[in-house]
Amino acid sequence: MTPGCGASACRRTGLPLAEIGPLLIRPGRQALALILESQLYELSTQIEALRGGQRLVVELLQDYRLLERLSVRDRDAWVRLLRGSGFAGQDLVRAPRP
């Protein structure tokens, strides 16, 4: 079940106003879920690009200790963290993007 999304909450997710307007006029949980899921993947892509920028800056500075201070985790670090939290097998398989 997808919670409702008021204009303020939707805007804080980074959704453009053009996508929020129709949801407020004719709200639908399925449409909201699809839009929010799409936004989640968009945010993930942006975060990945920012992390790449961080890695480039660290590489240019040649000071790899900075990565530790920033708590930047690569895929292996996330897998170790998730396994340490009790995840295993299918829990660690990335869900397909829509």
C-alpha positions as CSV (number, residue, x, y, z in Angstrom):
1,M,0.0,0.0,0.0
2,T,1.4,3.4,-1.0
3,P,0.9,6.3,1.3
4,G,-0.6,9.5,0.1
5,C,1.7,12.3,-1.1
6,G,0.8,15.8,-0.5
7,A,2.3,18.6,-2.6
8,S,4.9,19.4,0.0
9,A,6.0,15.8,0.5
10,C,6.1,15.0,-3.2
11,R,8.1,18.2,-3.8
12,R,10.7,17.1,-1.2
13,T,11.3,13.9,-3.2
14,G,12.5,16.1,-6.0
15,L,9.5,15.4,-8.2
16,P,8.9,18.2,-10.8
17,L,5.8,20.2,-10.3
18,A,4.5,19.1,-13.7
19,E,4.3,15.5,-12.3
20,I,2.8,16.5,-8.9
21,G,-0.1,18.6,-10.3
22,P,-2.0,15.7,-11.9
23,L,-1.6,13.6,-8.8
24,L,-3.2,16.3,-6.7
25,I,-6.1,16.7,-9.1
26,R,-6.8,13.1,-9.6
27,P,-4.9,11.1,-7.0
28,G,-4.3,7.4,-7.6
29,R,-2.2,5.1,-5.6
30,Q,-1.0,3.1,-8.5
31,A,0.0,6.2,-10.5
32,L,1.7,7.6,-7.4
33,A,3.6,4.4,-6.7
34,L,4.9,4.3,-10.3
35,I,6.0,8.0,-10.2
36,L,7.6,7.6,-6.8
37,E,9.4,4.5,-7.9
38,S,10.7,6.2,-11.0
39,Q,11.9,9.1,-8.9
40,L,13.7,6.7,-6.6
41,Y,15.6,5.3,-9.5
42,E,16.4,8.8,-10.8
43,L,17.7,9.8,-7.4
44,S,19.8,6.7,-7.3
45,T,21.3,7.6,-10.7
46,Q,22.1,11.1,-9.5
47,I,23.7,9.8,-6.3
48,E,25.8,7.4,-8.3
49,A,27.0,10.2,-10.5
50,L,27.9,12.3,-7.5
51,R,29.8,9.4,-5.9
52,G,31.7,9.1,-9.2
53,G,32.6,12.8,-8.9
54,Q,33.8,12.2,-5.3
55,R,36.0,9.3,-6.4
56,L,37.5,11.4,-9.2
57,V,38.3,14.2,-6.7
58,V,39.9,11.7,-4.4
59,E,41.9,10.2,-7.3
60,L,43.1,13.7,-8.4
61,L,44.1,14.5,-4.8
62,Q,45.6,11.0,-4.4
63,D,44.4,11.0,-0.8
64,Y,42.3,7.8,-0.4
65,R,41.7,8.5,3.3
66,L,39.2,11.0,2.2
67,L,36.9,8.2,1.1
68,E,36.8,6.8,4.6
69,R,35.9,10.2,6.0
70,L,33.1,10.5,3.5
71,S,31.7,7.1,4.3
72,V,31.7,6.2,0.6
73,R,30.8,2.6,0.2
74,D,31.5,0.6,-2.9
75,R,29.4,-2.4,-3.8
76,D,31.6,-4.8,-1.8
77,A,31.2,-2.7,1.3
78,W,27.4,-2.7,0.9
79,V,27.4,-6.4,0.5
80,R,29.5,-6.9,3.7
81,L,27.2,-4.5,5.5
82,L,24.0,-6.3,4.3
83,R,25.4,-9.8,5.1
84,G,26.4,-8.6,8.5
85,S,22.8,-7.4,9.0
86,G,21.5,-10.9,8.2
87,F,20.7,-10.6,4.5
88,A,21.6,-13.5,2.2
89,G,20.8,-15.1,-1.1
90,Q,17.8,-13.5,-2.9
91,D,17.8,-10.6,-0.4
92,L,21.0,-9.3,-2.1
93,V,19.7,-9.5,-5.6
94,R,19.0,-6.1,-7.1
95,A,15.5,-5.6,-8.2
96,P,15.0,-4.9,-11.9
97,R,14.4,-1.3,-12.9
98,P,11.0,-0.6,-14.5
